[in-house]
Amino acid sequence: MKSRTALWRNGTLVLLLLALLSEAVGPRELTAQQSGPAASATVKLKPEVESLASFEGKWACRGIFPSNGKTIESQIVFTADLEGAWLTVRHDDLPPNRFHAFELWGFDPAEKQYVAFVYDNFGGVRKFTSSGWTGDKLIWLGETSKTDPPTVQRFVYRRDNPSQFVVNWEVKKGTADWAVGDTLTCKK
């Protein structure tokens, strides 16, 4: 029976060879499937979601919570992913705020509408739908099941120009009008 040292050396050698092979083979095979900023340069959005392409890139955002006047800063990164079928969105508030979200924006051909799924660091999962752009506005409508009765909410994106947009997160309770929870102006 081989000594532990010999087994360890053989195991280390195998792991080293696997690591070298994965470096030589893996990156080329995975490049088309990778997520993140590097992937967006090679992935083009499919025609059904191409109208969202103007969001692609990294945005610096500043805004306010109208209810209390506190300021907010965020970074939002939009990236084409999954062979262009989805636009991934990474929203990160900067300290002292703590909200972080990962979103998937795409198109549901059965329903003939856009769909967005939002997953956040508080354990929230929300689904939103949109009929698409109306002029310079894109409105995502959904509700949260964390309140009773559920609160209707929406994100209203307004394109100001190719390097700036404004997004409002709005809520509606009962028959009340829409109330802005926070508003951000984002620039490339």
C-alpha positions as CSV (number, residue, x, y, z in Angstrom):
1,M,0.0,0.0,0.0
2,K,1.3,3.4,-0.9
3,S,2.3,5.8,1.8
4,R,0.1,8.8,2.6
5,T,2.8,11.1,1.3
6,A,2.8,9.3,-2.1
7,L,-1.0,9.4,-2.3
8,W,-1.0,13.1,-1.4
9,R,1.6,13.8,-4.1
10,N,-0.4,11.8,-6.7
11,G,-3.6,13.5,-5.7
12,T,-1.9,16.9,-5.8
13,L,-0.5,16.1,-9.3
14,V,-4.0,15.1,-10.5
15,L,-5.5,18.3,-9.2
16,L,-2.7,20.3,-10.7
17,L,-3.2,18.6,-14.1
18,L,-7.0,19.2,-13.9
19,A,-6.5,22.9,-13.1
20,L,-4.1,23.3,-16.0
21,L,-6.5,21.5,-18.4
22,S,-9.4,23.6,-17.2
23,E,-7.4,26.8,-17.9
24,A,-6.5,25.5,-21.3
25,V,-9.9,24.2,-22.3
26,G,-12.6,25.7,-20.0
27,P,-12.4,29.4,-20.7
28,R,-12.9,29.0,-24.5
29,E,-15.9,26.7,-24.0
30,L,-17.5,28.9,-21.4
31,T,-17.0,32.3,-22.9
32,A,-20.4,32.3,-24.7
33,Q,-22.2,31.4,-21.6
34,Q,-20.6,33.6,-19.0
35,S,-22.4,36.4,-17.2
36,G,-21.1,39.8,-16.4
37,P,-19.7,42.9,-18.1
38,A,-17.2,41.0,-20.2
39,A,-20.0,38.8,-21.7
40,S,-22.1,41.8,-22.8
41,A,-19.5,42.8,-25.4
42,T,-20.1,39.5,-27.3
43,V,-23.8,38.9,-26.6
44,K,-26.4,40.7,-28.6
45,L,-29.9,40.9,-27.4
46,K,-32.5,38.9,-29.3
47,P,-35.0,40.9,-31.4
48,E,-37.8,40.5,-28.9
49,V,-35.8,42.3,-26.1
50,E,-33.7,44.5,-28.3
51,S,-35.7,47.6,-27.3
52,L,-34.1,47.3,-23.9
53,A,-30.5,47.5,-25.3
54,S,-30.2,51.2,-24.5
55,F,-29.9,50.2,-20.8
56,E,-26.8,48.1,-21.4
57,G,-23.7,49.3,-19.4
58,K,-22.8,50.7,-16.0
59,W,-24.8,53.5,-14.6
60,A,-24.1,55.8,-11.6
61,C,-27.4,56.9,-9.9
62,R,-28.3,59.6,-7.4
63,G,-31.7,60.3,-5.9
64,I,-33.9,60.8,-3.0
65,F,-36.6,59.3,-0.8
66,P,-39.4,61.9,-1.2
67,S,-41.1,60.8,2.1
68,N,-38.1,61.9,4.3
69,G,-35.8,63.8,2.0
70,K,-32.9,61.4,2.5
71,T,-30.5,60.9,-0.4
72,I,-29.6,57.7,-2.1
73,E,-26.8,56.6,-4.4
74,S,-26.7,53.4,-6.4
75,Q,-24.9,51.6,-9.2
76,I,-26.9,49.7,-11.8
77,V,-25.3,47.4,-14.3
78,F,-27.3,46.0,-17.3
79,T,-25.8,43.1,-19.2
80,A,-27.1,40.9,-22.1
81,D,-27.0,37.3,-21.0
82,L,-28.2,33.8,-21.9
83,E,-27.5,34.1,-25.6
84,G,-29.3,37.5,-25.6
85,A,-32.7,36.2,-24.3
86,W,-32.4,38.2,-21.1
87,L,-31.0,41.4,-19.8
88,T,-29.5,40.9,-16.4
89,V,-29.7,43.9,-14.0
90,R,-27.5,44.2,-10.9
91,H,-28.7,47.1,-8.7
92,D,-26.5,48.0,-5.7
93,D,-27.3,50.8,-3.3
94,L,-24.2,52.4,-1.8
95,P,-23.8,52.8,2.0
96,P,-25.5,53.7,4.2
97,N,-28.3,52.2,2.2
98,R,-28.4,48.4,2.0
99,F,-30.6,47.4,-0.9
100,H,-29.1,45.0,-3.5
101,A,-31.0,43.2,-6.3
102,F,-30.4,40.9,-9.2
103,E,-33.0,41.1,-11.9
104,L,-33.8,39.3,-15.2
105,W,-35.6,41.2,-17.9
106,G,-37.0,39.3,-20.9
107,F,-40.0,38.7,-23.1
108,D,-42.8,36.1,-22.5
109,P,-43.9,35.1,-26.0
110,A,-47.0,33.2,-24.7
111,E,-48.3,36.4,-22.9
112,K,-46.8,38.7,-25.5
113,Q,-45.4,41.0,-22.9
114,Y,-42.1,41.8,-21.2
115,V,-41.4,40.2,-17.9
116,A,-39.0,41.0,-15.1
117,F,-38.0,39.0,-12.0
118,V,-36.4,40.8,-9.1
119,Y,-34.5,39.0,-6.4
120,D,-33.2,41.1,-3.5
121,N,-31.0,40.7,-0.4
122,F,-34.0,40.8,1.9
123,G,-35.2,37.5,0.5
124,G,-37.8,39.2,-1.8
125,V,-38.8,37.8,-5.1
126,R,-41.1,39.9,-7.3
127,K,-42.5,39.5,-10.8
128,F,-43.3,42.5,-13.0
129,T,-44.8,42.8,-16.4
130,S,-44.7,45.5,-19.1
131,S,-46.2,46.2,-22.5
132,G,-43.0,47.9,-23.5
133,W,-42.0,51.4,-24.3
134,T,-44.7,54.1,-24.5
135,G,-42.9,57.1,-25.8
136,D,-39.9,57.6,-23.5
137,K,-41.3,55.5,-20.6
138,L,-41.1,51.9,-19.7
139,I,-43.3,50.8,-16.8
140,W,-42.9,47.5,-14.9
141,L,-46.1,46.7,-13.0
142,G,-46.3,44.1,-10.2
143,E,-47.2,43.5,-6.6
144,T,-45.7,42.2,-3.4
145,S,-47.2,39.4,-1.4
146,K,-45.4,40.5,1.7
147,T,-48.2,42.9,2.7
148,D,-51.9,42.1,3.3
149,P,-53.6,43.0,1.1
150,P,-50.8,42.9,-1.5
151,T,-49.3,46.3,-2.4
152,V,-49.3,47.1,-6.1
153,Q,-46.0,48.6,-7.2
154,R,-44.2,49.7,-10.3
155,F,-40.9,50.9,-11.6
156,V,-41.2,53.8,-14.1
157,Y,-38.2,54.3,-16.3
158,R,-37.9,57.5,-18.3
159,R,-35.2,57.9,-20.9
160,D,-33.9,61.5,-20.9
161,N,-31.2,60.9,-23.5
162,P,-28.8,58.0,-24.4
163,S,-26.6,58.7,-21.4
164,Q,-29.3,59.4,-18.7
165,F,-32.5,57.9,-17.4
166,V,-34.7,58.4,-14.4
167,V,-36.4,55.5,-12.5
168,N,-39.1,55.9,-9.9
169,W,-40.2,53.1,-7.6
170,E,-43.8,53.7,-6.8
171,V,-46.4,52.0,-4.6
172,K,-50.2,52.1,-4.6
173,K,-52.3,51.0,-1.6
174,G,-56.0,50.6,-2.0
175,T,-57.6,53.5,-4.0
176,A,-54.8,55.9,-3.1
177,D,-52.8,57.5,-5.9
178,W,-49.3,56.2,-6.8
179,A,-46.7,57.4,-4.2
180,V,-43.0,57.6,-5.1
181,G,-40.9,55.5,-2.7
182,D,-37.6,56.6,-4.2
183,T,-36.4,58.3,-7.4
184,L,-33.0,57.9,-9.1
185,T,-31.3,59.8,-11.9
186,C,-28.8,57.5,-13.6
187,K,-25.9,58.5,-15.8
188,K,-23.4,56.5,-17.9
